[in-house]
Amino acid sequence: MYQNKSIWLSLEEACQILGISRNTLKKLIREGRIPAYNIEGVVGYKLKKPDVESLIKPVQISAKKKMSKKKR
């Protein structure tokens, strides 16, 4: 199977990776939480794959929260 190993992602590809809407991604760009680039001769913004992946972080659940969920 072909895997795109390109460093550049379209907005749609970034949305798929992050599981968010296009509007949410544009908000993240406007807020400066993820940089977007204009590449001369290419239509639309592009994002760097490592920048997109850097937004994905593991969640740390405290033992206290785990205990309260078990009581329900």
TORFI-269630 format. One record per residue: x, y, z of N, C-alpha, C in turn; residue number from 1; residue in one letter. Coordinates in nm, 4 decimals. Each point is the difference from the previous one (the first is absolute). Example, Ala and Ser with C-alpha at 12.3 -4.5 7.8 and 13.67 -1.06 7.14 Angstrom:
<recs>
<rec><n_east>1.3190</n_east><n_north>-0.5690</n_north><n_up>0.7800</n_up><ca_east>-0.0890</ca_east><ca_north>0.1190</ca_north><ca_up>0.0000</ca_up><c_east>0.0900</c_east><c_north>0.1200</c_north><c_up>0.0000</c_up><nr>1</nr><rest>A</rest></rec>
<rec><n_east>-0.0350</n_east><n_north>0.1050</n_north><n_up>-0.0720</n_up><ca_east>0.0820</ca_east><ca_north>0.1190</ca_north><ca_up>0.0060</ca_up><c_east>-0.0770</c_east><c_north>0.1090</c_north><c_up>0.0730</c_up><nr>2</nr><rest>S</rest></rec>
</recs>
This chain:
<recs>
<rec><n_east>0.0832</n_east><n_north>-0.1173</n_north><n_up>0.0000</n_up><ca_east>-0.0832</ca_east><ca_north>0.1173</ca_north><ca_up>0.0000</ca_up><c_east>0.0884</c_east><c_north>0.1246</c_north><c_up>0.0000</c_up><nr>1</nr><rest>M</rest></rec>
<rec><n_east>-0.0376</n_east><n_north>0.1001</n_north><n_up>-0.0749</n_up><ca_east>0.0753</ca_east><ca_north>0.1256</ca_north><ca_up>-0.0097</ca_up><c_east>-0.0227</c_east><c_north>0.0833</c_north><c_up>0.1250</c_up><nr>2</nr><rest>Y</rest></rec>
<rec><n_east>0.1081</n_east><n_north>0.0457</n_north><n_up>0.0592</n_up><ca_east>-0.0098</ca_east><ca_north>0.0902</ca_north><ca_up>0.1146</ca_up><c_east>0.0654</c_east><c_north>0.1316</c_north><c_up>-0.0366</c_up><nr>3</nr><rest>Q</rest></rec>
<rec><n_east>-0.0730</n_east><n_north>0.1086</n_north><n_up>0.0211</n_up><ca_east>0.0521</ca_east><ca_north>0.1324</ca_north><ca_up>-0.0303</ca_up><c_east>0.0983</c_east><c_north>0.0396</c_north><c_up>0.1099</c_up><nr>4</nr><rest>N</rest></rec>
<rec><n_east>0.1276</n_east><n_north>0.0058</n_north><n_up>-0.0320</n_up><ca_east>0.1013</ca_east><ca_north>0.0373</ca_north><ca_up>0.0977</ca_up><c_east>0.0415</c_east><c_north>0.1448</c_north><c_up>-0.0165</c_up><nr>5</nr><rest>K</rest></rec>
<rec><n_east>-0.0776</n_east><n_north>0.0746</n_north><n_up>-0.0769</n_up><ca_east>0.0282</ca_east><ca_north>0.1416</ca_north><ca_up>-0.0225</ca_up><c_east>-0.0063</c_east><c_north>0.0756</c_north><c_up>0.1314</c_up><nr>6</nr><rest>S</rest></rec>
<rec><n_east>0.0834</n_east><n_north>0.1008</n_north><n_up>0.0114</n_up><ca_east>-0.0019</ca_east><ca_north>0.0847</ca_north><ca_up>0.1193</ca_up><c_east>-0.1195</c_east><c_north>0.0941</c_north><c_up>-0.0031</c_up><nr>7</nr><rest>I</rest></rec>
<rec><n_east>-0.0523</n_east><n_north>0.0310</n_north><n_up>-0.1178</n_up><ca_east>-0.1085</ca_east><ca_north>0.0965</ca_north><ca_up>-0.0138</ca_up><c_east>-0.1359</c_east><c_north>-0.0670</c_north><c_up>-0.0001</c_up><nr>8</nr><rest>W</rest></rec>
<rec><n_east>-0.0951</n_east><n_north>0.0616</n_north><n_up>0.0706</n_up><ca_east>-0.1376</ca_east><ca_north>-0.0487</ca_north><ca_up>0.0043</ca_up><c_east>-0.0947</c_east><c_north>0.1110</c_north><c_up>-0.0433</c_up><nr>9</nr><rest>L</rest></rec>
<rec><n_east>-0.1067</n_east><n_north>-0.0387</n_north><n_up>-0.0654</n_up><ca_east>-0.1066</ca_east><ca_north>0.0955</ca_north><ca_up>-0.0295</ca_up><c_east>-0.0824</c_east><c_north>0.0179</c_north><c_up>0.1276</c_up><nr>10</nr><rest>S</rest></rec>
<rec><n_east>-0.0867</n_east><n_north>0.1001</n_north><n_up>0.0003</n_up><ca_east>-0.0877</ca_east><ca_north>0.0188</ca_north><ca_up>0.1158</ca_up><c_east>-0.0862</c_east><c_north>-0.1239</c_north><c_up>0.0223</c_up><nr>11</nr><rest>L</rest></rec>
<rec><n_east>-0.0488</n_east><n_north>-0.0577</n_north><n_up>-0.1077</n_up><ca_east>-0.0861</ca_east><ca_north>-0.1185</ca_north><ca_up>0.0112</ca_up><c_east>0.0754</c_east><c_north>-0.1177</c_north><c_up>0.0613</c_up><nr>12</nr><rest>E</rest></rec>
<rec><n_east>0.1241</n_east><n_north>-0.0211</n_north><n_up>-0.0432</n_up><ca_east>0.0803</ca_east><ca_north>-0.1096</ca_north><ca_up>0.0551</ca_up><c_east>0.0276</c_east><c_north>0.0219</c_north><c_up>0.1483</c_up><nr>13</nr><rest>E</rest></rec>
<rec><n_east>0.0312</n_east><n_north>0.1237</n_north><n_up>0.0373</n_up><ca_east>0.0253</ca_east><ca_north>0.0315</ca_north><ca_up>0.1408</ca_up><c_east>-0.1260</c_east><c_north>-0.0219</c_north><c_up>0.0836</c_up><nr>14</nr><rest>A</rest></rec>
<rec><n_east>-0.1153</n_east><n_north>0.0388</n_north><n_up>-0.0543</n_up><ca_east>-0.1270</ca_east><ca_north>-0.0219</ca_north><ca_up>0.0700</ca_up><c_east>-0.0247</c_east><c_north>-0.1481</c_north><c_up>0.0246</c_up><nr>15</nr><rest>C</rest></rec>
<rec><n_east>0.0301</n_east><n_north>-0.0820</n_north><n_up>-0.0987</n_up><ca_east>-0.0186</ca_east><ca_north>-0.1446</ca_north><ca_up>0.0148</ca_up><c_east>0.0912</c_east><c_north>-0.0563</c_north><c_up>0.1078</c_up><nr>16</nr><rest>Q</rest></rec>
<rec><n_east>0.1249</n_east><n_north>0.0412</n_north><n_up>0.0018</n_up><ca_east>0.0959</ca_east><ca_north>-0.0488</ca_north><ca_up>0.0997</ca_up><c_east>-0.0446</c_east><c_north>0.0394</c_north><c_up>0.1408</c_up><nr>17</nr><rest>I</rest></rec>
<rec><n_east>-0.0445</n_east><n_north>0.1246</n_north><n_up>0.0150</n_up><ca_east>-0.0375</ca_east><ca_north>0.0513</ca_north><ca_up>0.1317</ca_up><c_east>-0.1433</c_east><c_north>-0.0348</c_north><c_up>0.0396</c_up><nr>18</nr><rest>L</rest></rec>
<rec><n_east>-0.0808</n_east><n_north>-0.0371</n_north><n_up>-0.0972</n_up><ca_east>-0.1402</ca_east><ca_north>-0.0306</ca_north><ca_up>0.0291</ca_up><c_east>-0.0797</c_east><c_north>0.1239</c_north><c_up>0.0372</c_up><nr>19</nr><rest>G</rest></rec>
<rec><n_east>0.0305</n_east><n_north>0.1119</n_north><n_up>-0.0665</n_up><ca_east>-0.0693</ca_east><ca_north>0.1258</ca_north><ca_up>0.0270</ca_up><c_east>-0.0547</c_east><c_north>0.0575</c_north><c_up>-0.1299</c_up><nr>20</nr><rest>I</rest></rec>
<rec><n_east>-0.0868</n_east><n_north>0.0994</n_north><n_up>0.0136</n_up><ca_east>-0.0579</ca_east><ca_north>0.0646</ca_north><ca_up>-0.1177</ca_up><c_east>0.0971</c_east><c_north>0.0999</c_north><c_up>-0.0600</c_up><nr>21</nr><rest>S</rest></rec>
<rec><n_east>-0.0288</n_east><n_north>0.0389</n_north><n_up>-0.1223</n_up><ca_east>0.0811</ca_east><ca_north>0.1010</ca_north><ca_up>-0.0691</ca_up><c_east>-0.0048</c_east><c_north>0.1331</c_north><c_up>0.0755</c_up><nr>22</nr><rest>R</rest></rec>
<rec><n_east>-0.1189</n_east><n_north>0.0365</n_north><n_up>0.0517</n_up><ca_east>-0.0136</ca_east><ca_north>0.1248</ca_north><ca_up>0.0751</ca_up><c_east>0.0854</c_east><c_north>-0.0018</c_north><c_up>0.1267</c_up><nr>23</nr><rest>N</rest></rec>
<rec><n_east>0.0039</n_east><n_north>-0.1124</n_north><n_up>0.0690</n_up><ca_east>0.0816</ca_east><ca_north>-0.0113</ca_north><ca_up>0.1205</ca_up><c_east>0.1473</c_east><c_north>0.0123</c_north><c_up>-0.0341</c_up><nr>24</nr><rest>T</rest></rec>
<rec><n_east>0.0418</n_east><n_north>-0.0620</n_north><n_up>-0.1093</n_up><ca_east>0.1397</ca_east><ca_north>0.0094</ca_north><ca_up>-0.0418</ca_up><c_east>0.0359</c_east><c_north>0.1443</c_north><c_up>-0.0356</c_up><nr>25</nr><rest>L</rest></rec>
<rec><n_east>-0.0886</n_east><n_north>0.0683</n_north><n_up>-0.0706</n_up><ca_east>0.0258</ca_east><ca_north>0.1400</ca_north><ca_up>-0.0351</ca_up><c_east>0.0100</c_east><c_north>0.0869</c_north><c_up>0.1255</c_up><nr>26</nr><rest>K</rest></rec>
<rec><n_east>-0.0797</n_east><n_north>-0.0310</n_north><n_up>0.1023</n_up><ca_east>0.0072</ca_east><ca_north>0.0724</ca_north><ca_up>0.1263</ca_up><c_east>0.1369</c_east><c_north>-0.0222</c_north><c_up>0.0649</c_up><nr>27</nr><rest>K</rest></rec>
<rec><n_east>0.0498</n_east><n_north>-0.1237</n_north><n_up>-0.0007</n_up><ca_east>0.1318</ca_east><ca_north>-0.0295</ca_north><ca_up>0.0565</ca_up><c_east>0.1096</c_east><c_north>0.0774</c_north><c_up>-0.0740</c_up><nr>28</nr><rest>L</rest></rec>
<rec><n_east>-0.0161</n_east><n_north>0.0126</n_north><n_up>-0.1308</n_up><ca_east>0.0972</ca_east><ca_north>0.0756</ca_north><ca_up>-0.0811</ca_up><c_east>-0.0060</c_east><c_north>0.1477</c_north><c_up>0.0373</c_up><nr>29</nr><rest>I</rest></rec>
<rec><n_east>-0.1219</n_east><n_north>0.0562</n_north><n_up>0.0076</n_up><ca_east>-0.0161</ca_east><ca_north>0.1421</ca_north><ca_up>0.0356</ca_up><c_east>0.0572</c_east><c_north>0.0301</c_north><c_up>0.1381</c_up><nr>30</nr><rest>R</rest></rec>
<rec><n_east>-0.0171</n_east><n_north>-0.0931</n_north><n_up>0.0939</n_up><ca_east>0.0496</ca_east><ca_north>0.0178</ca_north><ca_up>0.1374</ca_up><c_east>0.1512</c_east><c_north>-0.0190</c_north><c_up>0.0095</c_up><nr>31</nr><rest>E</rest></rec>
<rec><n_east>0.0620</n_east><n_north>-0.0451</n_north><n_up>-0.1078</n_up><ca_east>0.1443</ca_east><ca_north>-0.0206</ca_north><ca_up>0.0003</ca_up><c_east>0.0427</c_east><c_north>-0.1295</c_north><c_up>0.0658</c_up><nr>32</nr><rest>G</rest></rec>
<rec><n_east>-0.0946</n_east><n_north>-0.0918</n_north><n_up>0.0212</n_up><ca_east>0.0334</ca_east><ca_north>-0.1274</ca_north><ca_up>0.0648</ca_up><c_east>0.0619</c_east><c_north>-0.0994</c_north><c_up>-0.0968</c_up><nr>33</nr><rest>R</rest></rec>
<rec><n_east>-0.0192</n_east><n_north>0.0257</n_north><n_up>-0.1305</n_up><ca_east>0.0618</ca_east><ca_north>-0.0820</ca_north><ca_up>-0.1030</ca_up><c_east>0.0303</c_east><c_north>0.0903</c_north><c_up>-0.1191</c_up><nr>34</nr><rest>I</rest></rec>
<rec><n_east>0.1222</n_east><n_north>-0.0052</n_north><n_up>-0.0519</n_up><ca_east>0.0332</ca_east><ca_north>0.0865</ca_north><ca_up>-0.1140</ca_up><c_east>-0.0524</c_east><c_north>-0.0580</c_north><c_up>-0.1317</c_up><nr>35</nr><rest>P</rest></rec>
<rec><n_east>-0.0425</n_east><n_north>0.0889</n_north><n_up>-0.0872</n_up><ca_east>-0.0423</ca_east><ca_north>-0.0377</ca_north><ca_up>-0.1354</ca_up><c_east>0.0872</c_east><c_north>0.0771</c_north><c_up>-0.0983</c_up><nr>36</nr><rest>A</rest></rec>
<rec><n_east>0.0167</n_east><n_north>-0.0565</n_north><n_up>-0.1174</n_up><ca_east>0.0909</ca_east><ca_north>0.0569</ca_north><ca_up>-0.0994</ca_up><c_east>-0.0690</c_east><c_north>0.0140</c_north><c_up>-0.1334</c_up><nr>37</nr><rest>Y</rest></rec>
<rec><n_east>0.0383</n_east><n_north>0.1061</n_north><n_up>-0.0740</n_up><ca_east>-0.0380</ca_east><ca_north>0.0158</ca_north><ca_up>-0.1400</ca_up><c_east>0.1216</c_east><c_north>-0.0390</c_north><c_up>-0.0826</c_up><nr>38</nr><rest>N</rest></rec>
<rec><n_east>-0.0175</n_east><n_north>-0.0949</n_north><n_up>-0.0881</n_up><ca_east>0.1085</ca_east><ca_north>-0.0425</ca_north><ca_up>-0.0874</ca_up><c_east>-0.0279</c_east><c_north>0.0580</c_north><c_up>-0.1379</c_up><nr>39</nr><rest>I</rest></rec>
<rec><n_east>0.0951</n_east><n_north>0.0733</n_north><n_up>-0.0525</n_up><ca_east>-0.0181</ca_east><ca_north>0.0652</ca_north><ca_up>-0.1295</ca_up><c_east>-0.0388</c_east><c_north>-0.1026</c_north><c_up>-0.1063</c_up><nr>40</nr><rest>E</rest></rec>
<rec><n_east>-0.1066</n_east><n_north>0.0306</n_north><n_up>-0.0725</n_up><ca_east>-0.0462</ca_east><ca_north>-0.0863</ca_north><ca_up>-0.1072</ca_up><c_east>-0.0920</c_east><c_north>-0.1124</c_north><c_up>0.0458</c_up><nr>41</nr><rest>G</rest></rec>
<rec><n_east>-0.0265</n_east><n_north>-0.0079</n_north><n_up>0.1303</n_up><ca_east>-0.0875</ca_east><ca_north>-0.1049</ca_north><ca_up>0.0547</ca_up><c_east>-0.1226</c_east><c_north>0.0676</c_north><c_up>0.0602</c_up><nr>42</nr><rest>V</rest></rec>
<rec><n_east>-0.1174</n_east><n_north>-0.0527</n_north><n_up>-0.0301</n_up><ca_east>-0.1248</ca_east><ca_north>0.0569</ca_north><ca_up>0.0493</ca_up><c_east>-0.0249</c_east><c_north>-0.0463</c_north><c_up>0.1434</c_up><nr>43</nr><rest>V</rest></rec>
<rec><n_east>-0.0355</n_east><n_north>0.0916</n_north><n_up>0.0855</n_up><ca_east>-0.0373</ca_east><ca_north>-0.0329</ca_north><ca_up>0.1373</ca_up><c_east>0.1182</c_east><c_north>-0.0052</c_north><c_up>0.0950</c_up><nr>44</nr><rest>G</rest></rec>
<rec><n_east>-0.0329</n_east><n_north>0.0081</n_north><n_up>0.1284</n_up><ca_east>0.1021</ca_east><ca_north>-0.0109</ca_north><ca_up>0.1036</ca_up><c_east>0.0523</c_east><c_north>-0.1419</c_north><c_up>0.0086</c_up><nr>45</nr><rest>Y</rest></rec>
<rec><n_east>0.1233</n_east><n_north>-0.0117</n_north><n_up>0.0461</n_up><ca_east>0.0599</ca_east><ca_north>-0.1310</ca_north><ca_up>0.0281</ca_up><c_east>0.0516</c_east><c_north>0.0027</c_north><c_up>0.1425</c_up><nr>46</nr><rest>K</rest></rec>
<rec><n_east>-0.0001</n_east><n_north>-0.1153</n_north><n_up>0.0632</n_up><ca_east>0.0504</ca_east><ca_north>-0.0138</ca_north><ca_up>0.1354</ca_up><c_east>0.1075</c_east><c_north>-0.1073</c_north><c_up>0.0013</c_up><nr>47</nr><rest>L</rest></rec>
<rec><n_east>0.0968</n_east><n_north>0.0155</n_north><n_up>0.0885</n_up><ca_east>0.1044</ca_east><ca_north>-0.1010</ca_north><ca_up>0.0129</ca_up><c_east>-0.0514</c_east><c_north>-0.1133</c_north><c_up>0.0887</c_up><nr>48</nr><rest>K</rest></rec>
<rec><n_east>0.0208</n_east><n_north>-0.1223</n_north><n_up>-0.0455</n_up><ca_east>-0.0497</ca_east><ca_north>-0.1166</ca_north><ca_up>0.0723</ca_up><c_east>0.0498</c_east><c_north>-0.0041</c_north><c_up>0.1456</c_up><nr>49</nr><rest>K</rest></rec>
<rec><n_east>0.1284</n_east><n_north>0.0280</n_north><n_up>0.0269</n_up><ca_east>0.0442</ca_east><ca_north>-0.0004</ca_north><ca_up>0.1406</ca_up><c_east>-0.0713</c_east><c_north>0.1043</c_north><c_up>0.0863</c_up><nr>50</nr><rest>P</rest></rec>
<rec><n_east>-0.0357</n_east><n_north>0.1158</n_north><n_up>-0.0593</n_up><ca_east>-0.0746</ca_east><ca_north>0.1021</ca_north><ca_up>0.0741</ca_up><c_east>-0.1385</c_east><c_north>-0.0517</c_north><c_up>0.0373</c_up><nr>51</nr><rest>D</rest></rec>
<rec><n_east>-0.0647</n_east><n_north>-0.0674</n_north><n_up>-0.0941</n_up><ca_east>-0.1323</ca_east><ca_north>-0.0565</ca_north><ca_up>0.0245</ca_up><c_east>0.0093</c_east><c_north>-0.1079</c_north><c_up>0.1080</c_up><nr>52</nr><rest>V</rest></rec>
<rec><n_east>0.0970</n_east><n_north>-0.0890</n_north><n_up>-0.0136</n_up><ca_east>0.0151</ca_east><ca_north>-0.1095</ca_north><ca_up>0.0961</ca_up><c_east>0.0371</c_east><c_north>0.0502</c_north><c_up>0.1393</c_up><nr>53</nr><rest>E</rest></rec>
<rec><n_east>0.0631</n_east><n_north>0.1180</n_north><n_up>0.0076</n_up><ca_east>0.0385</ca_east><ca_north>0.0532</ca_north><ca_up>0.1311</ca_up><c_east>-0.1212</c_east><c_north>0.0418</c_north><c_up>0.0835</c_up><nr>54</nr><rest>S</rest></rec>
<rec><n_east>-0.1152</n_east><n_north>0.0170</n_north><n_up>-0.0628</n_up><ca_east>-0.1223</ca_east><ca_north>0.0339</ca_north><ca_up>0.0727</ca_up><c_east>-0.0601</c_east><c_north>-0.1212</c_north><c_up>0.0700</c_up><nr>55</nr><rest>L</rest></rec>
<rec><n_east>0.0435</n_east><n_north>-0.1189</n_north><n_up>-0.0372</n_up><ca_east>-0.0543</ca_east><ca_north>-0.1231</ca_north><ca_up>0.0570</ca_up><c_east>0.0839</c_east><c_north>-0.0371</c_north><c_up>0.1217</c_up><nr>56</nr><rest>I</rest></rec>
<rec><n_east>-0.0645</n_east><n_north>0.0032</n_north><n_up>0.1160</n_up><ca_east>0.0708</ca_east><ca_north>-0.0280</ca_north><ca_up>0.1242</ca_up><c_east>-0.0772</c_east><c_north>-0.1039</c_north><c_up>0.0806</c_up><nr>57</nr><rest>K</rest></rec>
<rec><n_east>0.0708</n_east><n_north>-0.0866</n_north><n_up>0.0710</n_up><ca_east>-0.0695</ca_east><ca_north>-0.0984</ca_north><ca_up>0.0842</ca_up><c_east>-0.0687</c_east><c_north>0.0684</c_north><c_up>0.1188</c_up><nr>58</nr><rest>P</rest></rec>
<rec><n_east>-0.1059</n_east><n_north>-0.0592</n_north><n_up>0.0459</n_up><ca_east>-0.0743</ca_east><ca_north>0.0527</ca_north><ca_up>0.1136</ca_up><c_east>0.0458</c_east><c_north>-0.0728</c_north><c_up>0.1255</c_up><nr>59</nr><rest>V</rest></rec>
<rec><n_east>0.0280</n_east><n_north>0.0766</n_north><n_up>0.1033</n_up><ca_east>0.0369</ca_east><ca_north>-0.0574</ca_north><ca_up>0.1293</ca_up><c_east>-0.1212</c_east><c_north>0.0081</c_north><c_up>0.0920</c_up><nr>60</nr><rest>Q</rest></rec>
<rec><n_east>-0.0528</n_east><n_north>-0.1143</n_north><n_up>0.0387</n_up><ca_east>-0.1142</ca_east><ca_north>-0.0040</ca_north><ca_up>0.0906</ca_up><c_east>0.0528</c_east><c_north>-0.0325</c_north><c_up>0.1387</c_up><nr>61</nr><rest>I</rest></rec>
<rec><n_east>-0.0353</n_east><n_north>0.0832</n_north><n_up>0.0957</n_up><ca_east>0.0489</ca_east><ca_north>-0.0219</ca_north><ca_up>0.1360</ca_up><c_east>-0.0712</c_east><c_north>-0.1187</c_north><c_up>0.0626</c_up><nr>62</nr><rest>S</rest></rec>
<rec><n_east>0.0623</n_east><n_north>-0.0598</n_north><n_up>0.1000</n_up><ca_east>-0.0583</ca_east><ca_north>-0.1142</ca_north><ca_up>0.0703</ca_up><c_east>-0.1323</c_east><c_north>0.0392</c_north><c_up>0.0646</c_up><nr>63</nr><rest>A</rest></rec>
<rec><n_east>-0.0097</n_east><n_north>0.1234</n_north><n_up>0.0484</n_up><ca_east>-0.1217</ca_east><ca_north>0.0484</ca_north><ca_up>0.0639</ca_up><c_east>-0.1168</c_east><c_north>-0.0010</c_north><c_up>-0.0986</c_up><nr>64</nr><rest>K</rest></rec>
<rec><n_east>0.0236</n_east><n_north>0.0449</n_north><n_up>-0.1229</n_up><ca_east>-0.1057</ca_east><ca_north>0.0007</ca_north><ca_up>-0.1017</ca_up><c_east>-0.0405</c_east><c_north>-0.1418</c_north><c_up>-0.0371</c_up><nr>65</nr><rest>K</rest></rec>
<rec><n_east>0.0977</n_east><n_north>-0.0909</n_north><n_up>-0.0081</n_up><ca_east>-0.0300</ca_east><ca_north>-0.1399</ca_north><ca_up>-0.0316</ca_up><c_east>-0.0901</c_east><c_north>-0.0606</c_north><c_up>0.1062</c_up><nr>66</nr><rest>K</rest></rec>
<rec><n_east>0.0269</n_east><n_north>0.0305</n_north><n_up>0.1265</n_up><ca_east>-0.0776</ca_east><ca_north>-0.0554</ca_north><ca_up>0.1104</ca_up><c_east>-0.1440</c_east><c_north>0.0515</c_north><c_up>-0.0052</c_up><nr>67</nr><rest>M</rest></rec>
<rec><n_east>-0.0208</n_east><n_north>0.1280</n_north><n_up>-0.0276</n_up><ca_east>-0.1335</ca_east><ca_north>0.0565</ca_north><ca_up>-0.0012</ca_up><c_east>-0.0830</c_east><c_north>-0.0587</c_north><c_up>-0.1141</c_up><nr>68</nr><rest>S</rest></rec>
<rec><n_east>0.0630</n_east><n_north>-0.0337</n_north><n_up>-0.1113</n_up><ca_east>-0.0740</ca_east><ca_north>-0.0607</ca_north><ca_up>-0.1106</ca_up><c_east>-0.0450</c_east><c_north>-0.1413</c_north><c_up>0.0356</c_up><nr>69</nr><rest>K</rest></rec>
<rec><n_east>0.0812</n_east><n_north>-0.0739</n_north><n_up>0.0762</n_up><ca_east>-0.0337</ca_east><ca_north>-0.1370</ca_north><ca_up>0.0369</ca_up><c_east>-0.1194</c_east><c_north>-0.0052</c_north><c_up>0.0951</c_up><nr>70</nr><rest>K</rest></rec>
<rec><n_east>-0.0204</n_east><n_north>0.1039</n_north><n_up>0.0807</n_up><ca_east>-0.1083</ca_east><ca_north>0.0024</ca_north><ca_up>0.0979</ca_up><c_east>-0.1348</c_east><c_north>0.0144</c_north><c_up>-0.0656</c_up><nr>71</nr><rest>K</rest></rec>
<rec><n_east>-0.0069</n_east><n_north>0.0501</n_north><n_up>-0.1209</n_up><ca_east>-0.1285</ca_east><ca_north>0.0242</ca_north><ca_up>-0.0684</ca_up><c_east>-0.0627</c_east><c_north>-0.1250</c_north><c_up>-0.0430</c_up><nr>72</nr><rest>R</rest></rec>
</recs>
